[in-house]
Amino acid sequence: MEKEINIFKDIEEIAEHAVEIWTGHAEKSIKKSGRFTVALSGGSTPIALYEKLSKVPTLPWDRTGIFIVDERFVPYESNESNFGMIRRVLLKHLSIPDKNIHPIPTLNLSPQDAAIEYEHEVREHLMLSNDDIPIFDLILLGLGDDGHTASLFPGTPALKEASRLSLFVEPPDKTKKTRISITLTLINNARNLIFIAAGKNKAPVIKEIIEDKSSTLPAAMVRPRKGKLLFLLDKDAASLINIK
Ligand code: 6PG
């Protein structure tokens, strides 16, 4: 597995660098297949990147397909909606065709059906043949202090799922909303996976997932089968790691 760790002063620097990486992947993917397909995370860390991307109208947005890594089962207007945030910060500032935007459905269906529907949506747009696992050009991942990524939480059955691409998940913390998440099967099939993490509170978990090969944390189970794994960290999140 190809793995790289880049460390920056702060989240602004990470975001600047990530725009360059995004631009490079977009060019390469479009040259190869005519399109660039990405899955975006929610949470607060990627907001700086989305703000910067929203100011680059010259990127090939008409050929960029946007999917969502995970979603809280709430309307898009809710402050807790990942798609709501991504639409507000990024998409509404760009002229990107509606057909290129693929939010996880959260209205008029059950979370179980939403997960199934999203799986169909991903298959339809990325499919090669019926049994193949779709390949995203790029997936952006965040990281929780407890080692969760997407909405894959430590010790939950979702981590063992081998065939589904998207699942309905009840977070172990009962105060958290029901979620829909793409699975490790789909994540680990991507061409490029990027973790973005900033802040001291992420340092212990960053150390574990980078240095402890036996870690069972969800983020440590992100191991691309053929693709490349890149960590974009600020100096606080990287402060405990020895391999730099
Ligand atoms: C979410 C994502 C989650 C997120 C991490 C980090 O919707 O919140 O499921 O995986 O990326 O919890 O969140 P922060 O970037 O806010 O620290």
Boltz pocket constraint, residues with backbone or C-beta under 6 A from the ligand:
constraints:
  - pocket:
      binder: B
      contacts: [[A, 41], [A, 42], [A, 43], [A, 44], [A, 45], [A, 46], [A, 70], [A, 71], [A, 82], [A, 141], [A, 142], [A, 143], [A, 144], [A, 148], [A, 149], [A, 150], [A, 151], [A, 196]]
      max_distance: 6.0
